[in-house]
């Protein structure tokens, strides 16, 4: 199945780099390794934080970054959008950037890796063809079928009436997905035929723009979700610790889907035996099929899985980048320098990399969101108490924030990811929740039940 050009946006290649040359003069840093992280969310803050813990890294730049990266030592925000490939490339060349790490899916789907590689820059993240695994759910489904990867039964539609007729014949519960990128909000798990048909009308009615010009309708899988972020150099693929996200806005996993309201790691439901199955049945066949299609996939392959009541893994979706907020829980447990792993992927030598070393601990991340999220929400609200929160031992990753006139302000739906590490899940979760009351911004909302499935478990014995 070919991946149509219409599934991609046209990148904004800004010609205004000359207006930014004066800005470059502020960054006369030398160093062992300089990294450019592309993106402005909690995932990118966590990547910058983790990379700065790698001994060889002296400086990290973030384009455009957020309020958290703006105040982090040895980290500097660069006023470039993620779609300004020309500006990003010229900055990387001018500064002698050793590695570009792309966080979000949109620039990957637009072809940022292809663009920067043409300038002989090292980039962690798949090419445009590889990013199709997230940019088109229909394309990903066809790839899974070709690879024999276990997944839900599905059908693809380009018009509302046939899709609605299919739903009526199948019945509910059923899942309706916008085909393209919709910032994690294009999926409806419908409990009734009427709800599914309304989601179809919304997609074809323009709610998700071009992303909704096709819809994928799937059987509703039952079980527990798990996220597997796997590093790959296109030949070898190695999973990171499994994690479990909480997608719904409401406690008890109710309400609308979001980009993620909290996460813990390692997810006990993914046992060592199950991870071996995931490696053999999901990760290896997918990379092999990409290779067969002459797609050199180097970066993260993120498998969103449903673990059925029978203990079988089924792929809900693939993503082409680090998860958010999964990254905020997984990376604080990583002992191996992140830079070593990313370079091994980019340079095609992941098989030579020693086994990944992890802390013998658990982590939990609780997302603090703006009032109204995942719908409309205010921006520009002052945030207080961040230093007090970190004084408790928590790590506060910024997602939707900006620094303006030395004041930290809200600037997104998911504002902060309050993360903690502990010897047990109960310890990590308690530490994260203990830090939250010290943080104040108007209308702050967070779920109070993150990790409810694992409160009593020890990650070393579960």
Secondary structure, 3 states (H helix, E strand, C coil): CCCCHHHCCCCCCCCCHHHHHHHHCCCCCCCCEEEEEEECCHHHHHHHHHHCCCCCEEEEEEEECCHHHHCCCCEEEECCCCCCHHHHHHHHHHHCCCEEEECCHHHHHHCHHHHHHCCCCCEECCCHHHHHHHHCHHHHHHHHHHHCCCECCEEEECCHHHHHHHHHHHCCCEEEEECCCCCCCCEEEECCHHHHHHHHHHHHCCCCHHHHCCEEEEECCCCEEEEEEEEECCCCEEECCCEEECCEEECCCEEEECCCCEEEECCCCCCHHHHHHHHHHHHHHHHHHHHHCCCCCCEEEEEEEEECCCCCEEEEEEECCCCCCHHHHHHHHECCCHHHHHHHHHCCCHHHCCCCCECCCEEEEEEEECCCCCCCCCCCCECECHHHHHHCCCEEEECCEEEECCEEEECCCEEEEEEEEECCHHHHHHHHHHHHCCCECCCCECCCCCCCCCCCCCCCCC
